[in-house]
Amino acid sequence: MRLALVALVACFTCIPIATAAKGTITIVHSGGNTDVYKDVEIKVIHGALYMTSADAKGTIVIHRAAC
């Protein structure tokens, strides 16, 4: 029984856990124009930051970012 408990705890500590939130993203273009996206789903999966628009038509992925 003790070995099973240790294995279960090790399983939860070794598996990367995805986190998620919702927010607003503002993109400022070099020409000065801005685009605002509301209700964006923000996830961190395997060290990458995923931001998906509310209509799920666009996703920005940032790998190896220092957040």
N, C-alpha and C positions, 0 to 999 in steps of 0.2 A: 504494500500500500504506500509506503514511504517513497519508494522508487517511482511509482506512478505520479505522485504529487510533484516530485522533483522534475520529472519529465514534462509534466504539464506547465509548470512555472518556466522551465527552459524554453518551451515552445512559444509561450506568450512573449518572452523577452527577446527571442531571436527573430521573430517574424515582424517585418516592417509594418507599421500601422498607418493607414491613410487617414489624413485629417481633412476636414472640409469646412468651408464657411461661405457666406454670400457677402457681396460688397459692390461698390461702384468703381469702375475704372475710367480714368480720363487719359486719353492719348493726345499728346500735343505734337503736331507735325512740324517739321522744320520751317514750313511756310507760315506758321502761326495759327493755322486752323486747329480746332480741337474736336474730338469725338468723345462723347460721354456714353458709357454703357452701364445701365443699372441692373441690379439683380444678377450679377455675374457670379457664377459658381467658382469658388477658388479651392483647389485641392493641392495637397503635397503628397506625391506618391513616389517612393523610391528616390528621394532627394531631388525631384523635379517639381516645379511649380506649374500647375495647369490652371488656366483661367478660361472658362467657357461662357459664352454669351447666353442670355436667358432663353433665346430661341434655339440654342444648340447648333447654330449655323457656323460659328467661329470659335476657335480655340487658340490661345497663345500658350506656348510651352517654353519655360525657361529652365535649362539644365545647369546645374552647378552654380546656382546663384547664391550670393551671400545676402540673406534677408535679415 
